[in-house]
């Protein structure tokens, strides 16, 4: 074999002035410029060296014009003839080299870190790994899959006993060998859950794969039986009933409920069904019609050899993968190494990677692990992954969002890579929920500091949205967050924006020293007094005190409510499953109304109905859970409804232009946010 040092070097290519200028400006690299120059030189070499003579008709003086052979110029440089370019030959990879690269690839695949959630050091390690995009496996947490622990017996993972309430539900499936309708939701058909388990799961038929059953959204029955939050609450209530019966020295009959309400602080505590090293799941606040469940919970089930190709899920959300029964192999690639994956082409065929065709794949950071029941794998947002069932496997998958992956979630919102996720609604609703939780929590509890950190992160994202969108409602949300942060107990001191203002207002009223110049400001401030718990004076007391001091000046003064909620004012409310903009049509102070749920309609359609518009079917007084008829719409048509909650408050009649006059609705003032004002917090 010839010595490589004796090989002839390729002839140095002289660049034209134009290409040199592009290289100096940084528009192209030197290698790109040399390749362009070679292409130009090759093109000129293919032209005939001697041009044929061209006879041109005489132009009057009888002379003929003939072409002359001249050397062509490229820029300011004469073309230099080179040897004909040799045809490029792709190198051939010998079998020995191929096997060595394959061995090197297998050796550099990393072992995934396994962390025990019961250790105190796990939280710090989890945070570090999530911030650096490294996947990990949690052990010691089985609450994700507790809902299915009675489905399978210990001797066989195939024999199953699915609850009858789930067997009739339709589930999405993929049939092997059939092309999918779309790339993002590859669903070919639907079968009942019971039929899939009997015909395909128990028989070991790999031709059918239960793919991505989003049960919280597709079925309320499945949501209550399988949802992580609903199942955890059910188990918690069962333990409370058992404890109450034990303390009373009685045996509680099966199915009988207890009147125990449990811990009052349980509602605001961090969710115990999540691993304790993970933070508050913001996705639970997105949809109000899902009983507080995360909508992105899925069930996958398939026999041995079923697999998914390498892909990445958009949206900026982390992913939990927890096998219920069977083993599942996951292959993971770091989220920053997508440039080495050739658009996931090396994994499309399902065959071993062709390192001759895709030479840079070996540079990617790769993990491979076989998950068993009891393991919970976590994939940071943007992780490339593929799954393969080592044996018949059913697994629970769940997306996750907290303050650690908020930056990736925010980037996804502006890229628009996941239009099915309403990023802004999640940020808005989570901010409202956490503000409410901060008001209820004792600052000495550990959760309080975590909620404060989340609220600060959400505030900065809301500020960025407000600057980019130029929308006043986001500015109002930021003001509400600032007020919540400053009015909470921090370092055993209670601080409030409005404390000094309240003291000043009371002094002016008690001493009758309010001047004419301060009356207007006091009236404007009075409309916000009712919002703050620290205030020792109500808005109506301020108005009445000012009227006593100067009746003539305030003879036509409207009430505080009318000041704050003027007719035709633009407002923002959360109705029928989304945030809407409306206009105030009317205001009624201190009236009795009932929150009603119309029979046959979802909870999104719940409305507040004044007492005079309710007709009791059974007669007599109204009480919770009574069946009544409610007047609805401009025609006053009567609909059957169930009474949920009695309120006595100032009610605002709101018209939403996108719904029409028939959908005008009464809303308590605490649910209404006037666009352009900083008082009040929208609730839903």
Secondary structure as GFF3:
##gff-version 3
##sequence-region A 1 684
A	DSSP	three_ten_helix	4	6	.	.	.	ID=ss1
A	DSSP	alpha_helix	17	25	.	.	.	ID=ss2
A	DSSP	alpha_helix	30	46	.	.	.	ID=ss3
A	DSSP	beta_strand	73	74	.	.	.	ID=ss4
A	DSSP	beta_strand	77	78	.	.	.	ID=ss5
A	DSSP	alpha_helix	95	108	.	.	.	ID=ss6
A	DSSP	beta_strand	113	116	.	.	.	ID=ss7
A	DSSP	alpha_helix	122	131	.	.	.	ID=ss8
A	DSSP	beta_strand	136	139	.	.	.	ID=ss9
A	DSSP	three_ten_helix	143	148	.	.	.	ID=ss10
A	DSSP	alpha_helix	164	167	.	.	.	ID=ss11
A	DSSP	beta_strand	170	175	.	.	.	ID=ss12
A	DSSP	beta_strand	189	192	.	.	.	ID=ss13
A	DSSP	alpha_helix	193	196	.	.	.	ID=ss14
A	DSSP	pi_helix	197	201	.	.	.	ID=ss15
A	DSSP	beta_strand	208	213	.	.	.	ID=ss16
A	DSSP	alpha_helix	215	218	.	.	.	ID=ss17
A	DSSP	alpha_helix	220	226	.	.	.	ID=ss18
A	DSSP	alpha_helix	228	247	.	.	.	ID=ss19
A	DSSP	three_ten_helix	282	285	.	.	.	ID=ss20
A	DSSP	beta_strand	297	302	.	.	.	ID=ss21
A	DSSP	beta_strand	318	325	.	.	.	ID=ss22
A	DSSP	beta_strand	328	333	.	.	.	ID=ss23
A	DSSP	three_ten_helix	335	340	.	.	.	ID=ss24
A	DSSP	three_ten_helix	342	347	.	.	.	ID=ss25
A	DSSP	three_ten_helix	359	363	.	.	.	ID=ss26
A	DSSP	beta_strand	366	371	.	.	.	ID=ss27
A	DSSP	beta_strand	376	379	.	.	.	ID=ss28
A	DSSP	beta_strand	384	389	.	.	.	ID=ss29
A	DSSP	beta_strand	393	400	.	.	.	ID=ss30
A	DSSP	three_ten_helix	403	405	.	.	.	ID=ss31
A	DSSP	alpha_helix	406	415	.	.	.	ID=ss32
A	DSSP	alpha_helix	423	440	.	.	.	ID=ss33
A	DSSP	alpha_helix	446	469	.	.	.	ID=ss34
A	DSSP	alpha_helix	472	486	.	.	.	ID=ss35
A	DSSP	beta_strand	489	490	.	.	.	ID=ss36
A	DSSP	beta_strand	493	494	.	.	.	ID=ss37
A	DSSP	alpha_helix	499	511	.	.	.	ID=ss38
A	DSSP	alpha_helix	516	529	.	.	.	ID=ss39
A	DSSP	alpha_helix	539	549	.	.	.	ID=ss40
A	DSSP	alpha_helix	560	564	.	.	.	ID=ss41
A	DSSP	beta_strand	570	575	.	.	.	ID=ss42
A	DSSP	beta_strand	578	598	.	.	.	ID=ss43
A	DSSP	three_ten_helix	603	605	.	.	.	ID=ss44
A	DSSP	beta_strand	607	610	.	.	.	ID=ss45
A	DSSP	three_ten_helix	611	613	.	.	.	ID=ss46
A	DSSP	beta_strand	614	616	.	.	.	ID=ss47
A	DSSP	beta_strand	627	632	.	.	.	ID=ss48
A	DSSP	beta_strand	637	655	.	.	.	ID=ss49
A	DSSP	three_ten_helix	661	663	.	.	.	ID=ss50
A	DSSP	beta_strand	665	668	.	.	.	ID=ss51
A	DSSP	three_ten_helix	669	671	.	.	.	ID=ss52
A	DSSP	beta_strand	673	674	.	.	.	ID=ss53
###
